[in-house]
């Protein structure tokens, strides 16, 4: 079996690749990333270094063999480059694609909307076309809890409407789900979309609140607490997320023969298509998360209370019943344990 993992230098992509390079998995892996500068590119290169890929060896569209894992090669490539993506698929004949590359960030999509269309729409189309031309056995791709937008029903269920996104980032992820369904329907490509809920842990993205808070506290700066702290997030530790992704990859969706098109379930289909929430299913008050960080760091933070940010939502809360019932997904990492591991990694990585 040969896997393509896009976004392999990213937070989730790195952890997925790190697990799948284990000798217990009889697969060959091509890791792909464009290494853009949305956030500190040195962190991305450091993740690659942990995978046996040296920064000085990286060149655009050039394969690099990992020095640590015989079953891993890396290539710097942009999913927006449709010609190169097509040639890659034709040459490598992938069996499975784990597509995690995307332009992330809710607030950044307000400032730079065109970036999201190019990466999340055009880039995703290039991946779908590669899957179509090469008859991929399973495409697993990253969606987001952001798609629920103004939906006020809690917990968020895959059966709920996602008709009212509140950011272009969320709209692009909704579009990905629709695009995937059309390819599943037209070309019988099995696709599974995963709606991630606030993932945190070691090697996390520095633009997300866990890392922003940790950095501010350790450097004696005030943390920015939006909506005066009156927010909830379904914080999910990275190891639990990766466990869920691997379970999903090994469970290829099949068409549902008796699928009801009158009362249609939006998370399933008469095509080989599936949508899952993947989260902790235990929303945590933002202030409780901050308190857990303070306990792990040993410092009481200075706080700057601010109103809700544009494009943000008050609460995220995953109903993961489907993923539990279908694949036995069950997060195991408690908040204090996950936060402690995150802080330990942060201090080690940044020599604090």
Secondary structure, 3 states (H helix, E strand, C coil): CEEEEECCCCHHHHHHHHHHCCCCCCCEEEEEECCCCCCCHHHHHHHHHHCCCCHHHCCECCEEECCCCCCEEEEECCCCCHHHHHHHHHHHCCCEEEECCCCCCCCHHHHCHHHHHHHHHHHHHHHHHHHHHCCCCEEEEEEEHHHHCCCCCCCECCCCCCCCCCCHHHHHHHHHHHHHHHHHHHHCCCEEEEEECCEECCCCCCCCHHHHHHHHHHCCCCEEEEHHHCCEECCEEHHHHHHHHHHHHCCCCCCCCCCCCCCCCCCCCCCCEEEEEECCCCCEEHHHHHHHHHHHHCCCCCEEEECCCCCCCCECCECCHHHHHHHCCCCCCCHHHHHHHHHHHHHHHCCC
